[in-house]
Amino acid sequence: MQQRNSGNRRPTGTDGSDFSYRMVVDNRYTKVAKGKSTLSKVLFIQAVLVLVGVLDLVLTYLKKEPVETLAVVSSSITVISILVGEVGRKRSRVNFLRFYMAASSIGILGSIASIVQSNTQLKASNSPLLINSNLNGFSLLGQINNPSSMVIHDPSKWETEKAALLKIACVSIGLFVQIFSITTTTSLVRNMSPPKRAS
């Protein structure tokens, strides 16, 4: 019975010539897995923050107060970006992840613009009421004309100020999370892309 003469040759692909390439591929898979796990946590935090913003918009609407269009648009964009980002993360879609980075950045910039706009309007309408104690009746003064005048703040403004502070806190946290998400997603997209072989 004739035996197979293998000699000193080994089958192609197992002779060690592609060892470095296989190690690079394995390392990229590990980085992709870690990147997906990190991005999942980032998306969860962003979802919680946008949920707080949506609840604030709903409460504002239920109170029959004017709802800012810019806040609604930015929240909608952020929600869509999170959903697309989750699909891209699960299915390893690079284009979806790039869309997520762009859309979520637009959403956070819109939220910042909305905060600036609302604070400007709040300062314009939140001037203190000044009561002149020298008059028999009460009168509203634009400035202090008498040292005996006393400043009275409208108690209803405190709730508005608290809501504004909550928005500022959420947007500030969202900005830091957005910066971290861009870094994480960029690294993930880079590792998902096929490696360039040297010619």
Backbone as JSON, one array per atom type, in Angstrom:
{
  "sequence": "MQQRNSGNRRPTGTDGSDFSYRMVVDNRYTKVAKGKSTLSKVLFIQAVLVLVGVLDLVLTYLKKEPVETLAVVSSSITVISILVGEVGRKRSRVNFLRFYMAASSIGILGSIASIVQSNTQLKASNSPLLINSNLNGFSLLGQINNPSSMVIHDPSKWETEKAALLKIACVSIGLFVQIFSITTTTSLVRNMSPPKRAS",
  "N": [[0.85, -1.2, 0.0], [0.62, 2.1, -0.95], [2.0, 4.84, 0.62], [1.1, 8.24, 1.46], [3.22, 10.76, 0.45], [4.21, 13.25, 2.22], [6.35, 14.85, 2.69], [8.35, 17.71, 3.36], [6.69, 19.79, 2.96], [3.93, 21.94, 3.72], [0.36, 22.33, 3.87], [-1.06, 25.07, 2.04], [-1.58, 28.12, 3.72], [-1.32, 27.26, 6.27], [1.28, 27.3, 6.82], [2.4, 29.28, 8.25], [2.96, 31.66, 6.98], [0.93, 33.55, 6.78], [0.53, 34.34, 9.34], [0.9, 36.78, 10.76], [-1.03, 38.39, 9.54], [-3.38, 37.04, 10.21], [-3.35, 37.41, 12.96], [-3.67, 40.17, 13.11], [-6.27, 40.43, 12.08], [-7.68, 39.01, 14.03], [-7.23, 40.65, 16.23], [-8.58, 42.93, 15.41], [-11.22, 42.01, 15.38], [-11.6, 41.65, 18.1], [-11.4, 44.31, 19.0], [-13.61, 45.4, 17.69], [-15.71, 44.04, 18.94], [-15.44, 45.01, 21.57], [-15.83, 47.71, 21.06], [-18.49, 47.76, 20.15], [-19.8, 46.97, 22.47], [-19.21, 49.11, 24.19], [-20.4, 51.21, 22.76], [-23.05, 50.46, 22.94], [-23.65, 51.04, 25.61], [-23.31, 53.78, 25.55], [-25.36, 54.55, 23.8], [-27.54, 53.84, 25.34], [-27.36, 55.65, 27.49], [-27.72, 58.04, 26.09], [-30.33, 57.6, 25.2], [-31.74, 57.69, 27.62], [-31.31, 60.36, 28.37], [-32.55, 61.74, 26.24], [-35.11, 60.86, 26.65], [-35.79, 62.1, 29.04], [-35.84, 64.72, 28.1], [-37.98, 64.56, 26.27], [-40.11, 63.95, 27.98], [-40.2, 66.34, 29.4], [-41.03, 68.06, 27.38], [-43.56, 67.0, 26.89], [-44.85, 67.49, 29.36], [-44.78, 70.26, 29.32], [-46.48, 70.73, 27.17], [-48.87, 69.65, 28.18], [-49.38, 71.45, 30.19], [-50.3, 73.47, 28.73], [-48.56, 75.34, 27.8], [-46.37, 77.26, 25.65], [-44.63, 75.29, 23.3], [-41.32, 74.75, 22.35], [-40.32, 74.78, 19.04], [-37.8, 74.17, 18.02], [-36.71, 72.57, 20.02], [-38.36, 70.33, 19.86], [-37.78, 69.41, 17.27], [-35.0, 68.86, 17.45], [-35.0, 66.86, 19.42], [-36.44, 64.88, 18.09], [-34.7, 64.3, 15.96], [-32.55, 63.29, 17.42], [-33.67, 60.99, 18.57], [-34.19, 59.44, 16.26], [-31.56, 59.14, 15.34], [-30.44, 57.6, 17.38], [-31.88, 55.19, 17.15], [-31.11, 54.4, 14.55], [-28.37, 54.19, 14.99], [-28.3, 52.04, 16.79], [-29.22, 49.95, 15.18], [-27.16, 49.94, 13.29], [-25.05, 49.24, 14.96], [-25.73, 46.64, 15.83], [-25.91, 45.22, 13.41], [-23.56, 45.71, 12.21], [-23.27, 47.83, 10.35], [-21.61, 50.14, 8.61], [-22.3, 52.52, 7.29], [-24.69, 53.2, 8.54], [-23.77, 53.75, 11.1], [-22.18, 55.97, 10.62], [-24.14, 57.76, 9.8], [-25.49, 57.93, 12.21], [-23.58, 59.25, 13.83], [-23.46, 61.78, 12.55], [-26.17, 62.67, 12.61], [-26.81, 62.59, 15.37], [-25.02, 64.48, 16.31], [-26.04, 66.79, 15.1], [-28.47, 66.83, 16.45], [-27.7, 67.31, 19.16], [-26.52, 69.81, 18.91], [-28.74, 71.27, 18.11], [-30.23, 71.09, 20.46], [-28.62, 72.56, 22.21], [-28.81, 75.09, 21.02], [-31.53, 75.5, 21.41], [-31.66, 75.68, 24.2], [-30.18, 78.02, 24.64], [-31.82, 79.86, 23.33], [-34.24, 79.66, 24.8], [-33.38, 80.47, 27.35], [-32.66, 83.09, 26.85], [-35.16, 84.21, 26.25], [-36.35, 83.75, 28.71], [-34.9, 85.38, 30.47], [-35.6, 87.83, 29.46], [-38.28, 88.02, 30.06], [-38.4, 87.74, 32.76], [-38.08, 89.88, 34.55], [-37.79, 91.57, 37.68], [-40.53, 92.48, 39.87], [-41.19, 95.66, 41.03], [-42.17, 97.4, 43.87], [-43.43, 100.42, 44.89], [-43.24, 101.81, 47.95], [-44.02, 104.27, 48.86], [-46.33, 105.08, 47.7], [-49.91, 105.13, 47.84], [-51.29, 103.19, 46.44], [-50.31, 100.22, 44.58], [-47.65, 100.16, 42.29], [-46.0, 99.29, 39.24], [-42.62, 99.48, 38.58], [-40.03, 100.27, 36.3], [-37.44, 100.57, 37.11], [-35.41, 101.1, 40.07], [-36.46, 103.76, 41.86], [-36.61, 104.7, 44.34], [-35.1, 104.31, 47.48], [-36.57, 102.93, 49.34], [-38.01, 101.12, 47.99], [-39.07, 97.79, 47.3], [-38.09, 94.53, 46.15], [-39.92, 92.11, 44.48], [-40.22, 88.82, 43.51], [-41.82, 86.9, 41.04], [-43.52, 84.11, 42.11], [-44.29, 82.04, 40.45], [-42.36, 81.87, 38.56], [-40.3, 80.36, 39.51], [-40.62, 77.61, 39.06], [-40.31, 77.53, 36.32], [-37.65, 78.32, 36.13], [-36.39, 76.2, 37.43], [-36.97, 74.12, 35.66], [-35.53, 75.04, 33.49], [-32.91, 74.86, 34.47], [-32.72, 72.09, 34.74], [-32.86, 71.33, 32.06], [-30.5, 72.48, 31.11], [-28.61, 70.98, 32.54], [-29.08, 68.39, 31.53], [-28.5, 68.75, 28.8], [-25.82, 69.5, 28.97], [-24.62, 67.17, 30.01], [-25.33, 65.51, 27.91], [-23.78, 66.62, 25.86], [-21.12, 65.98, 26.58], [-21.36, 63.2, 26.5], [-21.91, 62.9, 23.81], [-19.5, 63.71, 22.6], [-17.84, 61.64, 23.5], [-19.16, 59.52, 22.29], [-18.74, 59.99, 19.58], [-15.98, 59.59, 19.4], [-15.84, 56.87, 20.14], [-17.49, 55.64, 18.17], [-16.16, 56.36, 15.81], [-13.74, 54.95, 16.1], [-14.8, 52.38, 16.1], [-15.93, 52.18, 13.52], [-13.61, 52.38, 12.01], [-12.29, 50.0, 12.7], [-14.12, 48.18, 11.74], [-13.94, 48.48, 9.02], [-12.45, 46.98, 6.11], [-9.08, 45.8, 6.28], [-6.28, 47.52, 4.85], [-4.23, 46.1, 2.5], [-0.76, 45.87, 2.05], [0.76, 46.8, -0.98]],
  "CA": [[0.0, 0.0, 0.0], [1.48, 3.27, -1.1], [1.72, 5.9, 1.59], [1.19, 9.61, 0.94], [4.5, 11.37, 0.75], [3.96, 14.66, 2.53], [7.61, 15.57, 2.63], [8.49, 18.83, 4.29], [5.76, 20.85, 2.6], [2.69, 22.02, 4.48], [-0.72, 22.91, 3.08], [-1.06, 26.53, 1.98], [-2.41, 28.77, 4.74], [-0.96, 26.79, 7.61], [2.74, 27.26, 6.92], [2.85, 30.4, 9.07], [3.21, 32.87, 6.21], [-0.15, 34.51, 7.02], [0.31, 34.41, 10.79], [0.76, 38.17, 11.19], [-2.32, 38.9, 9.05], [-4.45, 36.44, 11.02], [-3.32, 38.04, 14.27], [-4.26, 41.49, 12.94], [-7.71, 40.23, 11.94], [-8.2, 38.62, 15.33], [-7.19, 41.83, 17.07], [-9.65, 43.82, 14.96], [-12.48, 41.45, 15.86], [-11.68, 41.95, 19.53], [-11.69, 45.73, 19.14], [-14.99, 45.62, 17.25], [-16.6, 43.55, 20.0], [-15.38, 45.96, 22.68], [-16.44, 48.96, 20.61], [-19.94, 47.58, 20.14], [-20.26, 46.95, 23.86], [-19.14, 50.49, 24.7], [-21.41, 52.01, 22.06], [-24.35, 50.09, 23.49], [-23.83, 51.8, 26.84], [-23.46, 55.19, 25.17], [-26.71, 54.7, 23.24], [-28.49, 53.75, 26.46], [-27.32, 56.93, 28.21], [-28.36, 59.03, 25.22], [-31.76, 57.33, 25.21], [-32.27, 58.18, 28.89], [-31.3, 61.82, 28.32], [-33.58, 62.23, 25.32], [-36.4, 60.56, 27.28], [-36.05, 63.2, 29.98], [-36.23, 65.87, 27.3], [-39.32, 64.33, 25.71], [-41.06, 64.09, 29.09], [-40.32, 67.77, 29.68], [-41.86, 68.63, 26.31], [-44.94, 66.55, 27.1], [-45.39, 68.24, 30.49], [-45.0, 71.63, 28.86], [-47.68, 70.72, 26.32], [-50.04, 69.42, 29.03], [-49.64, 72.69, 30.92], [-50.77, 74.43, 27.73], [-47.54, 76.37, 27.6], [-45.78, 77.15, 24.3], [-43.55, 74.3, 23.13], [-40.32, 75.24, 21.4], [-40.21, 73.96, 17.84], [-36.42, 73.71, 17.9], [-36.52, 71.47, 20.97], [-39.06, 69.16, 19.32], [-37.03, 68.93, 16.1], [-33.73, 68.28, 17.89], [-35.3, 65.6, 20.11], [-36.82, 63.9, 17.06], [-33.48, 63.9, 15.26], [-31.76, 62.47, 18.33], [-34.32, 59.68, 18.68], [-33.93, 58.72, 15.01], [-30.14, 58.79, 15.28], [-30.19, 56.5, 18.32], [-32.42, 53.97, 16.55], [-30.23, 54.03, 13.44], [-27.11, 53.76, 15.57], [-28.46, 50.7, 17.37], [-29.26, 49.01, 14.05], [-25.8, 49.85, 12.76], [-24.2, 48.52, 15.92], [-26.06, 45.21, 15.83], [-25.69, 44.59, 12.11], [-22.24, 46.12, 11.72], [-23.45, 48.68, 9.17], [-20.76, 51.32, 8.75], [-23.05, 53.7, 6.84], [-25.65, 53.54, 9.59], [-23.02, 54.35, 12.21], [-21.79, 57.32, 10.2], [-25.36, 58.57, 9.88], [-25.74, 58.15, 13.63], [-22.68, 60.3, 14.31], [-23.85, 63.07, 11.99], [-27.5, 63.06, 13.09], [-26.77, 62.85, 16.81], [-24.32, 65.76, 16.49], [-27.02, 67.83, 14.77], [-29.45, 66.85, 17.52], [-27.18, 67.96, 20.37], [-26.35, 71.22, 18.59], [-30.08, 71.85, 18.17], [-30.61, 71.21, 21.87], [-27.88, 73.69, 22.78], [-29.43, 76.31, 20.49], [-32.83, 75.64, 22.06], [-31.42, 76.16, 25.56], [-29.78, 79.43, 24.56], [-33.0, 80.63, 22.94], [-35.2, 79.69, 25.91], [-32.82, 81.28, 28.44], [-32.76, 84.5, 26.44], [-36.56, 84.61, 26.43], [-36.65, 83.73, 30.14], [-34.32, 86.58, 31.09], [-36.33, 89.0, 28.99], [-39.62, 88.08, 30.67], [-38.3, 87.45, 34.19], [-37.64, 91.06, 35.27], [-38.48, 91.62, 38.97], [-41.59, 93.45, 40.09], [-40.78, 96.62, 42.05], [-43.33, 98.04, 44.49], [-43.1, 101.69, 45.53], [-43.94, 101.84, 49.23], [-44.46, 105.63, 49.18], [-47.63, 105.32, 47.1], [-51.02, 104.45, 48.49], [-51.55, 101.99, 45.66], [-49.12, 99.54, 44.08], [-47.29, 100.48, 40.91], [-44.85, 98.56, 38.72], [-41.59, 100.39, 38.13], [-38.99, 99.62, 35.49], [-36.17, 100.65, 37.8], [-35.56, 101.55, 41.45], [-36.4, 105.21, 41.98], [-36.66, 105.05, 45.75], [-34.43, 103.28, 48.29], [-37.52, 102.16, 50.13], [-38.7, 100.17, 47.13], [-38.71, 96.4, 47.58], [-38.16, 93.67, 44.99], [-40.73, 90.91, 44.66], [-40.13, 87.92, 42.37], [-43.03, 86.12, 40.77], [-43.28, 82.72, 42.53], [-44.52, 81.09, 39.35], [-41.15, 81.8, 37.74], [-39.33, 79.41, 40.06], [-40.78, 76.34, 38.36], [-39.71, 77.7, 35.0], [-36.2, 78.35, 36.31], [-35.97, 74.83, 37.74], [-37.02, 73.36, 34.41], [-34.42, 75.5, 32.66], [-31.69, 74.27, 35.02], [-32.73, 70.67, 34.39], [-32.51, 71.24, 30.64], [-29.07, 72.78, 30.97], [-27.86, 69.84, 33.05], [-29.21, 67.27, 30.58], [-27.78, 69.06, 27.57], [-24.39, 69.47, 29.28], [-24.23, 65.76, 30.05], [-25.46, 65.0, 26.55], [-22.66, 67.09, 25.05], [-19.96, 65.14, 26.9], [-21.64, 61.85, 25.99], [-21.81, 62.98, 22.35], [-18.08, 63.72, 22.26], [-17.34, 60.29, 23.73], [-19.77, 58.62, 21.31], [-18.06, 60.2, 18.3], [-14.69, 58.9, 19.5], [-16.09, 55.42, 20.14], [-18.02, 55.21, 16.87], [-15.09, 56.5, 14.81], [-12.84, 53.81, 16.27], [-15.54, 51.18, 15.7], [-16.02, 52.18, 12.06], [-12.27, 52.11, 11.49], [-12.0, 48.58, 12.89], [-15.03, 47.4, 10.91], [-13.53, 48.58, 7.62], [-11.45, 45.97, 5.77], [-7.71, 46.31, 6.35], [-5.6, 47.77, 3.58], [-3.04, 45.29, 2.34], [0.36, 46.53, 1.41], [0.95, 46.33, -2.35]],
  "C": [[0.88, 1.24, 0.0], [1.05, 4.36, -0.12], [1.88, 7.27, 0.94], [2.51, 10.22, 1.39], [4.29, 12.87, 0.96], [5.22, 15.49, 2.44], [7.67, 16.66, 3.68], [7.51, 19.96, 4.01], [4.49, 20.78, 3.46], [1.61, 22.63, 3.59], [-0.67, 24.44, 3.14], [-2.02, 27.11, 3.02], [-2.08, 28.31, 6.13], [0.56, 26.74, 7.77], [3.3, 28.45, 7.69], [3.08, 31.68, 8.31], [2.15, 33.94, 6.43], [-0.42, 34.71, 8.5], [0.06, 35.85, 11.24], [-0.58, 38.75, 10.76], [-3.47, 38.34, 9.88], [-4.49, 37.06, 12.4], [-3.92, 39.45, 14.21], [-5.78, 41.4, 12.85], [-8.34, 39.89, 13.28], [-8.25, 39.81, 16.27], [-8.3, 42.81, 16.7], [-11.01, 43.31, 15.42], [-12.68, 41.76, 17.35], [-12.04, 43.41, 19.76], [-13.12, 46.06, 18.73], [-15.97, 45.19, 18.33], [-16.62, 44.52, 21.19], [-16.04, 47.28, 22.3], [-17.95, 48.88, 20.58], [-20.51, 47.6, 21.55], [-20.27, 48.36, 24.45], [-20.21, 51.37, 24.06], [-22.81, 51.7, 22.56], [-24.65, 50.87, 24.76], [-24.05, 53.28, 26.54], [-24.87, 55.45, 24.63], [-27.77, 54.66, 24.34], [-28.54, 55.08, 27.22], [-27.99, 58.03, 27.39], [-29.87, 58.85, 25.19], [-32.42, 57.85, 26.49], [-32.36, 59.71, 28.87], [-32.39, 62.36, 27.41], [-34.98, 61.92, 25.86], [-36.78, 61.63, 28.28], [-36.5, 64.44, 29.23], [-37.63, 65.75, 26.72], [-40.38, 64.48, 26.79], [-41.27, 65.56, 29.44], [-41.19, 68.46, 28.63], [-43.32, 68.25, 26.49], [-45.59, 67.32, 28.25], [-45.67, 69.69, 30.11], [-46.27, 71.73, 28.02], [-48.94, 70.54, 27.16], [-50.39, 70.65, 29.86], [-50.15, 73.81, 30.01], [-49.84, 75.62, 27.61], [-46.94, 76.2, 26.21], [-44.6, 76.18, 24.27], [-42.6, 74.8, 22.05], [-40.17, 74.26, 20.23], [-38.81, 73.38, 17.69], [-36.14, 72.54, 18.82], [-37.18, 70.19, 20.46], [-38.27, 68.55, 18.16], [-35.73, 68.24, 16.53], [-33.94, 66.96, 18.62], [-35.67, 64.51, 19.11], [-35.6, 63.39, 16.31], [-32.63, 62.98, 16.13], [-32.35, 61.07, 18.47], [-34.05, 58.83, 17.44], [-32.48, 58.27, 14.94], [-29.81, 57.63, 16.21], [-30.69, 55.18, 17.75], [-31.53, 53.48, 15.41], [-28.88, 53.53, 13.96], [-27.18, 52.37, 16.17], [-28.52, 49.65, 16.27], [-27.86, 48.83, 13.46], [-24.86, 49.1, 13.66], [-24.46, 47.03, 15.86], [-25.69, 44.53, 14.53], [-24.37, 44.98, 11.46], [-22.34, 46.9, 10.41], [-22.68, 49.99, 9.37], [-21.52, 52.58, 8.37], [-24.06, 54.15, 7.88], [-24.94, 54.23, 10.75], [-22.56, 55.76, 11.86], [-22.99, 58.26, 10.22], [-25.68, 58.9, 11.33], [-24.86, 59.26, 14.18], [-23.12, 61.68, 13.83], [-25.17, 63.55, 12.58], [-27.5, 63.39, 14.58], [-26.04, 64.15, 17.12], [-25.25, 66.92, 16.17], [-28.05, 67.97, 15.89], [-28.96, 67.58, 18.76], [-26.94, 69.44, 20.13], [-27.7, 71.95, 18.6], [-30.56, 72.04, 19.59], [-29.91, 72.38, 22.54], [-28.49, 75.01, 22.31], [-30.79, 76.57, 21.14], [-32.69, 76.17, 23.48], [-31.06, 77.64, 25.56], [-30.99, 80.32, 24.25], [-33.98, 80.76, 24.1], [-34.69, 80.53, 27.07], [-32.87, 82.76, 28.11], [-34.18, 85.02, 26.63], [-36.93, 84.67, 27.91], [-36.12, 84.98, 30.83], [-35.09, 87.83, 30.69], [-37.68, 89.16, 29.7], [-39.59, 87.92, 32.18], [-37.75, 88.64, 34.96], [-38.43, 91.16, 36.57], [-39.54, 92.7, 39.02], [-41.17, 94.35, 41.25], [-42.0, 97.37, 42.57], [-42.86, 99.29, 45.22], [-43.91, 101.81, 46.81], [-44.43, 103.23, 49.6], [-45.84, 105.95, 48.62], [-48.71, 104.58, 47.86], [-51.35, 103.16, 47.77], [-50.24, 101.38, 45.21], [-48.89, 99.94, 42.64], [-46.05, 99.69, 40.52], [-43.86, 99.56, 38.15], [-40.55, 99.64, 37.34], [-37.65, 99.66, 36.17], [-36.41, 101.19, 39.2], [-35.39, 103.06, 41.49], [-36.34, 105.64, 43.44], [-35.97, 103.96, 46.55], [-35.37, 102.42, 49.08], [-38.3, 101.16, 49.3], [-38.21, 98.76, 47.45], [-38.96, 95.55, 46.35], [-38.96, 92.42, 45.32], [-40.64, 90.08, 43.39], [-41.43, 87.13, 42.25], [-42.77, 84.67, 41.15], [-43.45, 81.71, 41.41], [-43.3, 80.93, 38.46], [-40.18, 80.74, 38.24], [-39.42, 78.06, 39.36], [-40.14, 76.4, 36.98], [-38.19, 77.68, 35.09], [-35.65, 76.96, 36.63], [-35.95, 73.97, 36.49], [-35.87, 73.75, 33.5], [-33.09, 74.92, 33.15], [-31.59, 72.79, 34.69], [-32.35, 70.46, 32.93], [-31.03, 71.47, 30.43], [-28.22, 71.61, 31.42], [-27.9, 68.67, 32.06], [-28.42, 67.52, 29.31], [-26.27, 69.04, 27.8], [-23.87, 68.04, 29.33], [-24.29, 65.16, 28.65], [-24.32, 65.42, 25.65], [-21.41, 66.25, 25.31], [-20.14, 63.72, 26.38], [-21.49, 61.83, 24.47], [-20.35, 62.97, 21.9], [-17.48, 62.32, 22.42], [-17.9, 59.32, 22.69], [-19.11, 58.77, 19.94], [-16.71, 59.49, 18.29], [-14.86, 57.39, 19.41], [-16.55, 54.93, 18.78], [-16.98, 55.32, 15.77], [-14.12, 55.33, 14.89], [-13.51, 52.52, 15.81], [-15.63, 51.08, 14.19], [-14.67, 51.85, 11.44], [-11.93, 50.62, 11.61], [-12.91, 47.68, 12.06], [-14.6, 47.41, 9.44], [-12.45, 47.56, 7.32], [-10.05, 46.56, 5.79], [-7.1, 46.5, 4.97], [-4.32, 46.95, 3.52], [-1.96, 46.07, 1.61], [0.58, 45.94, 0.02], [2.38, 45.85, -2.57]]
}
